[in-house]
Amino acid sequence: MTVAIALGALVLLLLIGLPVALAMAVSGALGLYLVGGMPILGGILKTAPLSSANSYEIITIPMFILMAEFVILSGVASDLFRAATIWMGRVRGGVAMATALAGAGFGAISGSSTAAAATLASTSIPAMMDEGYDPKLAGGVVAISGTLAMLIPPSIALILYGIIADIPIGQLLIAGLIPGIIVTLAIILTVALLVRIEPGAAPQSRSYSFAEKIAALKRVGPMLLLFIAVTGSIYTGLATPTEASGIGAFVAMLLAAWERRLTGQGLWRALRRAAQTSCMILFIILGAHIFGYFFTLTRVTNDLTDWVAALAVSPWIIITIILIGYLILGFFMDQIAILILTVPVVLPLVMALGFDPVWFGVIIVVTAEVGMVTPPLGMNVFVVARYTRRPLGELFRGVMPHVWAHLIVIALLTAFPALVLWLPSTM
């Protein structure tokens, strides 16, 4: 009964619009009070803030966020989009496909999905509109391409999962690389299919000479350097993810200075935004810790694991049900909050069924990408709508073909775990 009251309070607080962090903290505190009264509640409230933030690995979060802010400040993301557009050449829908490539490239130097969506919206949307693209197609590909930053290292979502699950963050980040490439190809193939079905939705672009293509690559060099500095150092073992995040932020700052964009005002804006986003994430972690203590005291995780273990069904059916649950949660909740709230409960069950925790982390992050573009929350779609001034309904319809493609990718990664686990096994 106590569990039902706490869960009911959480749902109610979320429905009335209370921030996720506060909703989890208040409902968790209510549950703790019902279980052990003020002594237990007071003790946990005294220790939870320090225990939530007292982790060496958490340093990676503000550092990677700061790296993303410096990358945006430098303006190199626009160069990445232009280079991808030149290389796609006369392919019908080439600018939309270039958006997917730019999203993957931006994801490789930024762990923020909404930052990626905002950057792509400000660069690729005007280019597609000028060429006569269907706004629905243009908005859909920008919204879905922004989600690649959740998966391709460095990924804030994978870092959070690693901290919560207590598994090596380096392996998680490298495990997201091949699935990130697969998702990028899925976006490009979906665009190709859409423009084949409806040729008028995307005109052919102009062709470029080989010399122009080679010249465009020169502007990609700084981003390649940043990617090697971060992901390459993690893969080779030269640096831990925490050290790599500091290296990445420093190199990104140097890149902004090289581009002569590192003014006093720009530096202050980047630091302020990084601090605000980091505080938001830490606040969510604190709220989830309070709610997690309640789950621990009531043995919800243990009882759920024992109950599922007693079911006479295939583990794959249970995994399918769990992923469907993540899809449904993604319609209504922030993806970071979903990870922090559910992983402590679901992961022991998944491991008891014999599945690899690294594989499961990548799978649920790919699943969370769907929540970034589906109504009613669909954060990336709202970001694109703000930049394009297009109706939300139109943009949600434009992104739906990509949602179906994502579901196919999730099924593929679930059926063939080696696609996720092979690369980290070579580290």
Buried (B, 14 or more C-beta within 10 A) or exposed (E): EBBEEBBEBBEEBBEEEBBBBBBBBBBBBBBBBBBBEEEBBEEBBEEBBEEBEEBEBBBBBBBBBBBBBBBBBBBBBBBBBBBBBBBBBEBBBBBBBBBBBBBBBBBBBBBBBBBBBBBBBBBBBEBBBEBEBBBBBBBBBBBBBBBBBBBBBBBBBBBBBBBBBEBBBBBBBBBBBBBBBBBBBBBBBBBBEBBEEEEEBBBBBEEBEEEEEEEBEEBBEBBBBBBBBBBBBBBEEEBBBBBBBBBBBBBBBBBBBEBEBBEEEBBEBBBEBBBEBBEBBBBBBBBBBBBBBBBEBBEBBEEBBEEBEEEEEEBEEBBEEBBEBBBEBBEBBBBBBBBBBBBBBBBBBBBBBEBBBBBBBBBBBBBBBBBBBBBEBBBBBBBBBEBBEBEBEBBBEBBBBBBEBBBEBBEBBBEEBEBBBEBBEEE
